């Protein structure tokens, strides 16, 4: 489970109360934010977000949702075009 919080006077403070027992070990990991005010270039965003080129077109393909009929979808598309 993930809990959100912030640092206040050098101490990690959770934003919402939790029922974790006193003394429970936790791992604190800073969340990097990308605000518009930083005005980063595309190259800087690519580097910061560690974007890598797509090596195989199949990586871009999603799965068809189970239970959805391809024929019904195509029929709805055709109807929408009329």
PDB file with one MODEL, atoms N, CA, C and O in Angstrom:
MODEL        1
ATOM      1  N   UNK A   1       0.845  -1.172   0.000  1.00  0.00           N
ATOM      2  CA  UNK A   1       0.000   0.000   0.000  1.00  0.00           C
ATOM      3  C   UNK A   1       0.890   1.234   0.000  1.00  0.00           C
ATOM      4  O   UNK A   1       1.954   1.240   0.620  1.00  0.00           O
ATOM      5  N   UNK A   2       0.462   2.263  -0.685  1.00  0.00           N
ATOM      6  CA  UNK A   2       1.213   3.510  -0.761  1.00  0.00           C
ATOM      7  C   UNK A   2       0.484   4.596   0.020  1.00  0.00           C
ATOM      8  O   UNK A   2      -0.733   4.744  -0.094  1.00  0.00           O
ATOM      9  N   UNK A   3       1.225   5.344   0.802  1.00  0.00           N
ATOM     10  CA  UNK A   3       0.681   6.465   1.556  1.00  0.00           C
ATOM     11  C   UNK A   3       1.357   7.736   1.072  1.00  0.00           C
ATOM     12  O   UNK A   3       2.562   7.740   0.822  1.00  0.00           O
ATOM     13  N   UNK A   4       0.605   8.799   0.939  1.00  0.00           N
ATOM     14  CA  UNK A   4       1.168  10.080   0.511  1.00  0.00           C
ATOM     15  C   UNK A   4       1.441  10.940   1.727  1.00  0.00           C
ATOM     16  O   UNK A   4       0.741  10.862   2.737  1.00  0.00           O
ATOM     17  N   UNK A   5       2.474  11.763   1.614  1.00  0.00           N
ATOM     18  CA  UNK A   5       2.829  12.646   2.699  1.00  0.00           C
ATOM     19  C   UNK A   5       3.759  13.733   2.211  1.00  0.00           C
ATOM     20  O   UNK A   5       3.907  13.960   1.010  1.00  0.00           O
ATOM     21  N   UNK A   6       4.380  14.396   3.160  1.00  0.00           N
ATOM     22  CA  UNK A   6       5.304  15.478   2.841  1.00  0.00           C
ATOM     23  C   UNK A   6       6.294  15.620   4.000  1.00  0.00           C
ATOM     24  O   UNK A   6       6.109  15.058   5.079  1.00  0.00           O
ATOM     25  N   UNK A   7       7.335  16.382   3.740  1.00  0.00           N
ATOM     26  CA  UNK A   7       8.328  16.634   4.782  1.00  0.00           C
ATOM     27  C   UNK A   7       7.991  17.953   5.476  1.00  0.00           C
ATOM     28  O   UNK A   7       7.778  18.972   4.820  1.00  0.00           O
ATOM     29  N   UNK A   8       7.945  17.922   6.796  1.00  0.00           N
ATOM     30  CA  UNK A   8       7.674  19.120   7.584  1.00  0.00           C
ATOM     31  C   UNK A   8       8.707  19.181   8.708  1.00  0.00           C
ATOM     32  O   UNK A   8       8.791  18.286   9.549  1.00  0.00           O
ATOM     33  N   UNK A   9       9.483  20.250   8.700  1.00  0.00           N
ATOM     34  CA  UNK A   9      10.549  20.420   9.697  1.00  0.00           C
ATOM     35  C   UNK A   9      11.475  19.201   9.755  1.00  0.00           C
ATOM     36  O   UNK A   9      11.910  18.785  10.828  1.00  0.00           O
ATOM     37  N   UNK A  10      11.767  18.638   8.570  1.00  0.00           N
ATOM     38  CA  UNK A  10      12.696  17.517   8.495  1.00  0.00           C
ATOM     39  C   UNK A  10      12.119  16.161   8.841  1.00  0.00           C
ATOM     40  O   UNK A  10      12.858  15.180   8.918  1.00  0.00           O
ATOM     41  N   UNK A  11      10.798  16.080   9.055  1.00  0.00           N
ATOM     42  CA  UNK A  11      10.150  14.818   9.433  1.00  0.00           C
ATOM     43  C   UNK A  11       9.084  14.472   8.401  1.00  0.00           C
ATOM     44  O   UNK A  11       8.322  15.343   7.982  1.00  0.00           O
ATOM     45  N   UNK A  12       9.023  13.210   7.989  1.00  0.00           N
ATOM     46  CA  UNK A  12       7.990  12.757   7.055  1.00  0.00           C
ATOM     47  C   UNK A  12       6.650  12.722   7.778  1.00  0.00           C
ATOM     48  O   UNK A  12       6.526  12.104   8.835  1.00  0.00           O
ATOM     49  N   UNK A  13       5.644  13.386   7.205  1.00  0.00           N
ATOM     50  CA  UNK A  13       4.300  13.456   7.788  1.00  0.00           C
ATOM     51  C   UNK A  13       3.310  12.942   6.754  1.00  0.00           C
ATOM     52  O   UNK A  13       3.299  13.416   5.618  1.00  0.00           O
ATOM     53  N   UNK A  14       2.475  11.976   7.136  1.00  0.00           N
ATOM     54  CA  UNK A  14       1.468  11.451   6.221  1.00  0.00           C
ATOM     55  C   UNK A  14       0.323  12.451   6.067  1.00  0.00           C
ATOM     56  O   UNK A  14      -0.057  13.128   7.022  1.00  0.00           O
ATOM     57  N   UNK A  15      -0.220  12.534   4.848  1.00  0.00           N
ATOM     58  CA  UNK A  15      -1.326  13.457   4.587  1.00  0.00           C
ATOM     59  C   UNK A  15      -2.643  12.972   5.194  1.00  0.00           C
ATOM     60  O   UNK A  15      -3.498  13.785   5.544  1.00  0.00           O
ATOM     61  N   UNK A  16      -2.809  11.677   5.319  1.00  0.00           N
ATOM     62  CA  UNK A  16      -4.029  11.088   5.882  1.00  0.00           C
ATOM     63  C   UNK A  16      -3.655  10.177   7.046  1.00  0.00           C
ATOM     64  O   UNK A  16      -2.585   9.569   7.032  1.00  0.00           O
ATOM     65  N   UNK A  17      -4.513  10.074   8.045  1.00  0.00           N
ATOM     66  CA  UNK A  17      -4.238   9.151   9.156  1.00  0.00           C
ATOM     67  C   UNK A  17      -4.151   7.708   8.657  1.00  0.00           C
ATOM     68  O   UNK A  17      -4.774   7.355   7.655  1.00  0.00           O
ATOM     69  N   UNK A  18      -3.393   6.893   9.344  1.00  0.00           N
ATOM     70  CA  UNK A  18      -3.255   5.491   8.992  1.00  0.00           C
ATOM     71  C   UNK A  18      -3.374   4.631  10.248  1.00  0.00           C
ATOM     72  O   UNK A  18      -3.175   5.105  11.367  1.00  0.00           O
ATOM     73  N   UNK A  19      -3.699   3.369  10.040  1.00  0.00           N
ATOM     74  CA  UNK A  19      -3.804   2.465  11.187  1.00  0.00           C
ATOM     75  C   UNK A  19      -2.555   1.591  11.325  1.00  0.00           C
ATOM     76  O   UNK A  19      -2.605   0.529  11.945  1.00  0.00           O
ATOM     77  N   UNK A  20      -1.433   2.039  10.745  1.00  0.00           N
ATOM     78  CA  UNK A  20      -0.186   1.296  10.918  1.00  0.00           C
ATOM     79  C   UNK A  20       0.228   1.341  12.388  1.00  0.00           C
ATOM     80  O   UNK A  20       0.139   2.390  13.026  1.00  0.00           O
ATOM     81  N   UNK A  21       0.675   0.222  12.920  1.00  0.00           N
ATOM     82  CA  UNK A  21       1.102   0.208  14.325  1.00  0.00           C
ATOM     83  C   UNK A  21       2.323   1.094  14.550  1.00  0.00           C
ATOM     84  O   UNK A  21       3.159   1.248  13.660  1.00  0.00           O
ATOM     85  N   UNK A  22       2.419   1.666  15.727  1.00  0.00           N
ATOM     86  CA  UNK A  22       3.567   2.497  16.102  1.00  0.00           C
ATOM     87  C   UNK A  22       4.851   1.695  15.919  1.00  0.00           C
ATOM     88  O   UNK A  22       4.929   0.536  16.327  1.00  0.00           O
ATOM     89  N   UNK A  23       5.846   2.310  15.311  1.00  0.00           N
ATOM     90  CA  UNK A  23       7.136   1.652  15.106  1.00  0.00           C
ATOM     91  C   UNK A  23       7.231   0.847  13.821  1.00  0.00           C
ATOM     92  O   UNK A  23       8.261   0.223  13.562  1.00  0.00           O
ATOM     93  N   UNK A  24       6.173   0.846  13.006  1.00  0.00           N
ATOM     94  CA  UNK A  24       6.207   0.106  11.741  1.00  0.00           C
ATOM     95  C   UNK A  24       7.284   0.685  10.832  1.00  0.00           C
ATOM     96  O   UNK A  24       7.288   1.889  10.574  1.00  0.00           O
ATOM     97  N   UNK A  25       8.203  -0.156  10.340  1.00  0.00           N
ATOM     98  CA  UNK A  25       9.216   0.353   9.416  1.00  0.00           C
ATOM     99  C   UNK A  25       8.558   0.775   8.099  1.00  0.00           C
ATOM    100  O   UNK A  25       7.642   0.111   7.615  1.00  0.00           O
ATOM    101  N   UNK A  26       9.028   1.874   7.532  1.00  0.00           N
ATOM    102  CA  UNK A  26       8.505   2.359   6.256  1.00  0.00           C
ATOM    103  C   UNK A  26       9.673   2.736   5.359  1.00  0.00           C
ATOM    104  O   UNK A  26      10.796   2.925   5.826  1.00  0.00           O
ATOM    105  N   UNK A  27       9.397   2.842   4.076  1.00  0.00           N
ATOM    106  CA  UNK A  27      10.374   3.276   3.093  1.00  0.00           C
ATOM    107  C   UNK A  27       9.889   4.598   2.530  1.00  0.00           C
ATOM    108  O   UNK A  27       8.773   4.680   2.017  1.00  0.00           O
ATOM    109  N   UNK A  28      10.702   5.620   2.616  1.00  0.00           N
ATOM    110  CA  UNK A  28      10.336   6.942   2.114  1.00  0.00           C
ATOM    111  C   UNK A  28      11.033   7.150   0.773  1.00  0.00           C
ATOM    112  O   UNK A  28      12.251   6.999   0.672  1.00  0.00           O
ATOM    113  N   UNK A  29      10.264   7.496  -0.250  1.00  0.00           N
ATOM    114  CA  UNK A  29      10.817   7.734  -1.577  1.00  0.00           C
ATOM    115  C   UNK A  29      10.259   9.039  -2.116  1.00  0.00           C
ATOM    116  O   UNK A  29       9.043   9.167  -2.262  1.00  0.00           O
ATOM    117  N   UNK A  30      11.119  10.021  -2.417  1.00  0.00           N
ATOM    118  CA  UNK A  30      10.626  11.294  -2.939  1.00  0.00           C
ATOM    119  C   UNK A  30       9.901  11.102  -4.266  1.00  0.00           C
ATOM    120  O   UNK A  30      10.286  10.261  -5.079  1.00  0.00           O
ATOM    121  N   UNK A  31       8.859  11.881  -4.477  1.00  0.00           N
ATOM    122  CA  UNK A  31       8.111  11.865  -5.725  1.00  0.00           C
ATOM    123  C   UNK A  31       8.603  13.034  -6.561  1.00  0.00           C
ATOM    124  O   UNK A  31       8.539  14.187  -6.136  1.00  0.00           O
ATOM    125  N   UNK A  32       9.094  12.724  -7.754  1.00  0.00           N
ATOM    126  CA  UNK A  32       9.576  13.784  -8.625  1.00  0.00           C
ATOM    127  C   UNK A  32       8.392  14.423  -9.341  1.00  0.00           C
ATOM    128  O   UNK A  32       7.544  13.726  -9.898  1.00  0.00           O
ATOM    129  N   UNK A  33       8.341  15.720  -9.324  1.00  0.00           N
ATOM    130  CA  UNK A  33       7.258  16.433  -9.990  1.00  0.00           C
ATOM    131  C   UNK A  33       7.794  17.163 -11.207  1.00  0.00           C
ATOM    132  O   UNK A  33       8.951  17.583 -11.238  1.00  0.00           O
ATOM    133  N   UNK A  34       6.951  17.306 -12.194  1.00  0.00           N
ATOM    134  CA  UNK A  34       7.311  18.000 -13.419  1.00  0.00           C
ATOM    135  C   UNK A  34       6.353  19.160 -13.601  1.00  0.00           C
ATOM    136  O   UNK A  34       5.325  19.019 -14.263  1.00  0.00           O
ATOM    137  N   UNK A  35       6.673  20.286 -13.029  1.00  0.00           N
ATOM    138  CA  UNK A  35       5.808  21.446 -13.130  1.00  0.00           C
ATOM    139  C   UNK A  35       6.055  22.214 -14.417  1.00  0.00           C
ATOM    140  O   UNK A  35       7.171  22.244 -14.935  1.00  0.00           O
ATOM    141  N   UNK A  36       4.999  22.833 -14.923  1.00  0.00           N
ATOM    142  CA  UNK A  36       5.129  23.648 -16.120  1.00  0.00           C
ATOM    143  C   UNK A  36       6.116  24.792 -15.907  1.00  0.00           C
ATOM    144  O   UNK A  36       6.760  25.252 -16.850  1.00  0.00           O
ATOM    145  N   UNK A  37       6.229  25.243 -14.669  1.00  0.00           N
ATOM    146  CA  UNK A  37       7.109  26.370 -14.398  1.00  0.00           C
ATOM    147  C   UNK A  37       8.572  26.039 -14.668  1.00  0.00           C
ATOM    148  O   UNK A  37       9.389  26.951 -14.797  1.00  0.00           O
ATOM    149  N   UNK A  38       8.923  24.759 -14.758  1.00  0.00           N
ATOM    150  CA  UNK A  38      10.317  24.388 -15.036  1.00  0.00           C
ATOM    151  C   UNK A  38      10.693  24.678 -16.483  1.00  0.00           C
ATOM    152  O   UNK A  38      11.869  24.874 -16.789  1.00  0.00           O
ATOM    153  N   UNK A  39       9.704  24.707 -17.380  1.00  0.00           N
ATOM    154  CA  UNK A  39       9.926  25.034 -18.783  1.00  0.00           C
ATOM    155  C   UNK A  39      11.042  24.182 -19.389  1.00  0.00           C
ATOM    156  O   UNK A  39      11.976  24.714 -19.990  1.00  0.00           O
ATOM    157  N   UNK A  40      10.944  22.851 -19.231  1.00  0.00           N
ATOM    158  CA  UNK A  40      11.963  21.937 -19.733  1.00  0.00           C
ATOM    159  C   UNK A  40      11.818  21.728 -21.231  1.00  0.00           C
ATOM    160  O   UNK A  40      10.713  21.774 -21.772  1.00  0.00           O
ATOM    161  N   UNK A  41      12.938  21.500 -21.892  1.00  0.00           N
ATOM    162  CA  UNK A  41      12.909  21.176 -23.320  1.00  0.00           C
ATOM    163  C   UNK A  41      12.496  19.716 -23.487  1.00  0.00           C
ATOM    164  O   UNK A  41      12.484  18.949 -22.524  1.00  0.00           O
ATOM    165  N   UNK A  42      12.159  19.344 -24.718  1.00  0.00           N
ATOM    166  CA  UNK A  42      11.797  17.950 -25.001  1.00  0.00           C
ATOM    167  C   UNK A  42      12.964  17.031 -24.636  1.00  0.00           C
ATOM    168  O   UNK A  42      12.759  15.977 -24.035  1.00  0.00           O
ATOM    169  N   UNK A  43      14.169  17.423 -24.991  1.00  0.00           N
ATOM    170  CA  UNK A  43      15.347  16.605 -24.681  1.00  0.00           C
ATOM    171  C   UNK A  43      15.511  16.421 -23.174  1.00  0.00           C
ATOM    172  O   UNK A  43      15.848  15.327 -22.720  1.00  0.00           O
ATOM    173  N   UNK A  44      15.276  17.477 -22.394  1.00  0.00           N
ATOM    174  CA  UNK A  44      15.383  17.379 -20.935  1.00  0.00           C
ATOM    175  C   UNK A  44      14.302  16.463 -20.361  1.00  0.00           C
ATOM    176  O   UNK A  44      14.574  15.684 -19.447  1.00  0.00           O
ATOM    177  N   UNK A  45      13.078  16.550 -20.891  1.00  0.00           N
ATOM    178  CA  UNK A  45      11.999  15.665 -20.434  1.00  0.00           C
ATOM    179  C   UNK A  45      12.313  14.210 -20.751  1.00  0.00           C
ATOM    180  O   UNK A  45      12.101  13.324 -19.923  1.00  0.00           O
ATOM    181  N   UNK A  46      12.823  13.971 -21.968  1.00  0.00           N
ATOM    182  CA  UNK A  46      13.188  12.601 -22.367  1.00  0.00           C
ATOM    183  C   UNK A  46      14.226  12.039 -21.409  1.00  0.00           C
ATOM    184  O   UNK A  46      14.108  10.901 -20.956  1.00  0.00           O
ATOM    185  N   UNK A  47      15.230  12.827 -21.105  1.00  0.00           N
ATOM    186  CA  UNK A  47      16.285  12.378 -20.195  1.00  0.00           C
ATOM    187  C   UNK A  47      15.746  12.140 -18.790  1.00  0.00           C
ATOM    188  O   UNK A  47      16.046  11.114 -18.178  1.00  0.00           O
ATOM    189  N   UNK A  48      14.962  13.066 -18.278  1.00  0.00           N
ATOM    190  CA  UNK A  48      14.442  12.966 -16.914  1.00  0.00           C
ATOM    191  C   UNK A  48      13.492  11.780 -16.766  1.00  0.00           C
ATOM    192  O   UNK A  48      13.504  11.093 -15.745  1.00  0.00           O
ATOM    193  N   UNK A  49      12.664  11.543 -17.796  1.00  0.00           N
ATOM    194  CA  UNK A  49      11.675  10.467 -17.726  1.00  0.00           C
ATOM    195  C   UNK A  49      12.233   9.144 -18.246  1.00  0.00           C
ATOM    196  O   UNK A  49      11.529   8.134 -18.256  1.00  0.00           O
ATOM    197  N   UNK A  50      13.474   9.147 -18.670  1.00  0.00           N
ATOM    198  CA  UNK A  50      14.156   7.947 -19.177  1.00  0.00           C
ATOM    199  C   UNK A  50      13.365   7.270 -20.288  1.00  0.00           C
ATOM    200  O   UNK A  50      13.202   6.050 -20.299  1.00  0.00           O
ATOM    201  N   UNK A  51      12.874   8.084 -21.226  1.00  0.00           N
ATOM    202  CA  UNK A  51      12.138   7.567 -22.373  1.00  0.00           C
ATOM    203  C   UNK A  51      13.119   6.870 -23.307  1.00  0.00           C
ATOM    204  O   UNK A  51      14.203   7.388 -23.576  1.00  0.00           O
ATOM    205  N   UNK A  52      12.743   5.708 -23.795  1.00  0.00           N
ATOM    206  CA  UNK A  52      13.589   4.962 -24.725  1.00  0.00           C
ATOM    207  C   UNK A  52      12.806   4.727 -26.015  1.00  0.00           C
ATOM    208  O   UNK A  52      11.578   4.634 -25.989  1.00  0.00           O
ATOM    209  N   UNK A  53      13.515   4.629 -27.152  1.00  0.00           N
ATOM    210  CA  UNK A  53      12.823   4.388 -28.426  1.00  0.00           C
ATOM    211  C   UNK A  53      12.092   3.048 -28.417  1.00  0.00           C
ATOM    212  O   UNK A  53      12.498   2.103 -27.740  1.00  0.00           O
ATOM    213  N   UNK A  54      11.010   2.990 -29.179  1.00  0.00           N
ATOM    214  CA  UNK A  54      10.281   1.736 -29.342  1.00  0.00           C
ATOM    215  C   UNK A  54      11.093   0.854 -30.280  1.00  0.00           C
ATOM    216  O   UNK A  54      11.466   1.278 -31.374  1.00  0.00           O
ATOM    217  N   UNK A  55      11.361  -0.361 -29.853  1.00  0.00           N
ATOM    218  CA  UNK A  55      12.168  -1.258 -30.684  1.00  0.00           C
ATOM    219  C   UNK A  55      11.322  -2.237 -31.478  1.00  0.00           C
ATOM    220  O   UNK A  55      11.803  -2.828 -32.445  1.00  0.00           O
ATOM    221  N   UNK A  56      10.071  -2.417 -31.083  1.00  0.00           N
ATOM    222  CA  UNK A  56       9.193  -3.345 -31.788  1.00  0.00           C
ATOM    223  C   UNK A  56       7.793  -2.739 -31.828  1.00  0.00           C
ATOM    224  O   UNK A  56       7.272  -2.345 -30.785  1.00  0.00           O
ATOM    225  N   UNK A  57       7.167  -2.654 -33.010  1.00  0.00           N
ATOM    226  CA  UNK A  57       5.832  -2.052 -33.109  1.00  0.00           C
ATOM    227  C   UNK A  57       4.787  -2.707 -32.206  1.00  0.00           C
ATOM    228  O   UNK A  57       3.848  -2.041 -31.771  1.00  0.00           O
ATOM    229  N   UNK A  58       4.937  -3.981 -31.922  1.00  0.00           N
ATOM    230  CA  UNK A  58       3.966  -4.674 -31.061  1.00  0.00           C
ATOM    231  C   UNK A  58       3.935  -4.087 -29.655  1.00  0.00           C
ATOM    232  O   UNK A  58       2.947  -4.243 -28.937  1.00  0.00           O
ATOM    233  N   UNK A  59       5.025  -3.405 -29.255  1.00  0.00           N
ATOM    234  CA  UNK A  59       5.050  -2.775 -27.930  1.00  0.00           C
ATOM    235  C   UNK A  59       3.990  -1.685 -27.805  1.00  0.00           C
ATOM    236  O   UNK A  59       3.566  -1.354 -26.697  1.00  0.00           O
ATOM    237  N   UNK A  60       3.559  -1.124 -28.943  1.00  0.00           N
ATOM    238  CA  UNK A  60       2.563  -0.061 -28.929  1.00  0.00           C
ATOM    239  C   UNK A  60       1.133  -0.590 -28.946  1.00  0.00           C
ATOM    240  O   UNK A  60       0.191   0.157 -28.680  1.00  0.00           O
ATOM    241  N   UNK A  61       0.970  -1.857 -29.253  1.00  0.00           N
ATOM    242  CA  UNK A  61      -0.367  -2.440 -29.376  1.00  0.00           C
ATOM    243  C   UNK A  61      -0.915  -2.809 -28.004  1.00  0.00           C
ATOM    244  O   UNK A  61      -0.190  -3.304 -27.142  1.00  0.00           O
ATOM    245  N   UNK A  62      -2.181  -2.563 -27.824  1.00  0.00           N
ATOM    246  CA  UNK A  62      -2.854  -2.980 -26.599  1.00  0.00           C
ATOM    247  C   UNK A  62      -3.615  -4.269 -26.841  1.00  0.00           C
ATOM    248  O   UNK A  62      -3.698  -4.744 -27.974  1.00  0.00           O
ATOM    249  N   UNK A  63      -4.159  -4.824 -25.798  1.00  0.00           N
ATOM    250  CA  UNK A  63      -4.972  -6.027 -25.923  1.00  0.00           C
ATOM    251  C   UNK A  63      -6.420  -5.634 -26.122  1.00  0.00           C
ATOM    252  O   UNK A  63      -6.867  -4.598 -25.629  1.00  0.00           O
ATOM    253  N   UNK A  64      -7.155  -6.469 -26.849  1.00  0.00           N
ATOM    254  CA  UNK A  64      -8.580  -6.258 -27.020  1.00  0.00           C
ATOM    255  C   UNK A  64      -9.272  -6.678 -25.729  1.00  0.00           C
ATOM    256  O   UNK A  64      -9.005  -7.769 -25.225  1.00  0.00           O
ATOM    257  N   UNK A  65     -10.158  -5.839 -25.176  1.00  0.00           N
ATOM    258  CA  UNK A  65     -10.819  -6.188 -23.911  1.00  0.00           C
ATOM    259  C   UNK A  65     -11.630  -7.471 -24.030  1.00  0.00           C
ATOM    260  O   UNK A  65     -12.391  -7.655 -24.980  1.00  0.00           O
ATOM    261  N   UNK A  66     -11.459  -8.344 -23.063  1.00  0.00           N
ATOM    262  CA  UNK A  66     -12.225  -9.593 -23.053  1.00  0.00           C
ATOM    263  C   UNK A  66     -13.710  -9.273 -22.904  1.00  0.00           C
ATOM    264  O   UNK A  66     -14.082  -8.353 -22.177  1.00  0.00           O
ATOM    265  N   UNK A  67     -14.535 -10.019 -23.580  1.00  0.00           N
ATOM    266  CA  UNK A  67     -15.980  -9.832 -23.490  1.00  0.00           C
ATOM    267  C   UNK A  67     -16.515  -8.827 -24.490  1.00  0.00           C
ATOM    268  O   UNK A  67     -17.727  -8.739 -24.682  1.00  0.00           O
ATOM    269  N   UNK A  68     -15.640  -8.066 -25.134  1.00  0.00           N
ATOM    270  CA  UNK A  68     -16.080  -7.120 -26.159  1.00  0.00           C
ATOM    271  C   UNK A  68     -15.959  -7.793 -27.522  1.00  0.00           C
ATOM    272  O   UNK A  68     -14.915  -8.347 -27.864  1.00  0.00           O
ATOM    273  N   UNK A  69     -17.023  -7.738 -28.279  1.00  0.00           N
ATOM    274  CA  UNK A  69     -17.037  -8.348 -29.596  1.00  0.00           C
ATOM    275  C   UNK A  69     -16.468  -7.369 -30.617  1.00  0.00           C
ATOM    276  O   UNK A  69     -16.900  -6.218 -30.687  1.00  0.00           O
ATOM    277  N   UNK A  70     -15.511  -7.821 -31.400  1.00  0.00           N
ATOM    278  CA  UNK A  70     -14.937  -6.994 -32.447  1.00  0.00           C
ATOM    279  C   UNK A  70     -16.005  -6.628 -33.478  1.00  0.00           C
ATOM    280  O   UNK A  70     -16.026  -5.507 -33.986  1.00  0.00           O
ATOM    281  N   UNK A  71     -16.874  -7.562 -33.777  1.00  0.00           N
ATOM    282  CA  UNK A  71     -17.936  -7.291 -34.755  1.00  0.00           C
ATOM    283  C   UNK A  71     -18.888  -6.203 -34.258  1.00  0.00           C
ATOM    284  O   UNK A  71     -19.293  -5.336 -35.032  1.00  0.00           O
ATOM    285  N   UNK A  72     -19.246  -6.244 -32.975  1.00  0.00           N
ATOM    286  CA  UNK A  72     -20.117  -5.211 -32.412  1.00  0.00           C
ATOM    287  C   UNK A  72     -19.428  -3.845 -32.456  1.00  0.00           C
ATOM    288  O   UNK A  72     -20.062  -2.832 -32.751  1.00  0.00           O
ATOM    289  N   UNK A  73     -18.148  -3.827 -32.164  1.00  0.00           N
ATOM    290  CA  UNK A  73     -17.398  -2.574 -32.204  1.00  0.00           C
ATOM    291  C   UNK A  73     -17.386  -2.006 -33.623  1.00  0.00           C
ATOM    292  O   UNK A  73     -17.680  -0.829 -33.829  1.00  0.00           O
ATOM    293  N   UNK A  74     -17.049  -2.839 -34.585  1.00  0.00           N
ATOM    294  CA  UNK A  74     -17.005  -2.376 -35.977  1.00  0.00           C
ATOM    295  C   UNK A  74     -18.378  -1.919 -36.443  1.00  0.00           C
ATOM    296  O   UNK A  74     -18.487  -0.937 -37.178  1.00  0.00           O
ATOM    297  N   UNK A  75     -19.416  -2.610 -36.029  1.00  0.00           N
ATOM    298  CA  UNK A  75     -20.768  -2.213 -36.375  1.00  0.00           C
ATOM    299  C   UNK A  75     -21.099  -0.827 -35.811  1.00  0.00           C
ATOM    300  O   UNK A  75     -21.692   0.004 -36.498  1.00  0.00           O
ATOM    301  N   UNK A  76     -20.713  -0.590 -34.560  1.00  0.00           N
ATOM    302  CA  UNK A  76     -20.950   0.707 -33.934  1.00  0.00           C
ATOM    303  C   UNK A  76     -20.178   1.812 -34.632  1.00  0.00           C
ATOM    304  O   UNK A  76     -20.683   2.925 -34.778  1.00  0.00           O
ATOM    305  N   UNK A  77     -18.962   1.517 -35.064  1.00  0.00           N
ATOM    306  CA  UNK A  77     -18.152   2.507 -35.799  1.00  0.00           C
ATOM    307  C   UNK A  77     -18.848   2.847 -37.123  1.00  0.00           C
ATOM    308  O   UNK A  77     -18.960   4.015 -37.498  1.00  0.00           O
ATOM    309  N   UNK A  78     -19.309   1.811 -37.817  1.00  0.00           N
ATOM    310  CA  UNK A  78     -19.975   2.042 -39.102  1.00  0.00           C
ATOM    311  C   UNK A  78     -21.251   2.861 -38.922  1.00  0.00           C
ATOM    312  O   UNK A  78     -21.548   3.742 -39.729  1.00  0.00           O
ATOM    313  N   UNK A  79     -22.005   2.566 -37.860  1.00  0.00           N
ATOM    314  CA  UNK A  79     -23.229   3.328 -37.586  1.00  0.00           C
ATOM    315  C   UNK A  79     -22.924   4.788 -37.279  1.00  0.00           C
ATOM    316  O   UNK A  79     -23.649   5.689 -37.701  1.00  0.00           O
ATOM    317  N   UNK A  80     -21.846   5.009 -36.543  1.00  0.00           N
ATOM    318  CA  UNK A  80     -21.461   6.355 -36.186  1.00  0.00           C
ATOM    319  C   UNK A  80     -21.021   7.199 -37.375  1.00  0.00           C
ATOM    320  O   UNK A  80     -21.056   8.429 -37.331  1.00  0.00           O
ATOM    321  N   UNK A  81     -20.616   6.531 -38.414  1.00  0.00           N
ATOM    322  CA  UNK A  81     -20.167   7.242 -39.616  1.00  0.00           C
ATOM    323  C   UNK A  81     -21.313   7.669 -40.511  1.00  0.00           C
ATOM    324  O   UNK A  81     -21.126   8.483 -41.415  1.00  0.00           O
ATOM    325  N   UNK A  82     -22.505   7.124 -40.269  1.00  0.00           N
ATOM    326  CA  UNK A  82     -23.659   7.444 -41.135  1.00  0.00           C
ATOM    327  C   UNK A  82     -24.284   8.745 -40.766  1.00  0.00           C
ATOM    328  O   UNK A  82     -25.260   9.161 -41.391  1.00  0.00           O
TER     329      UNK A  82
ENDMDL
END
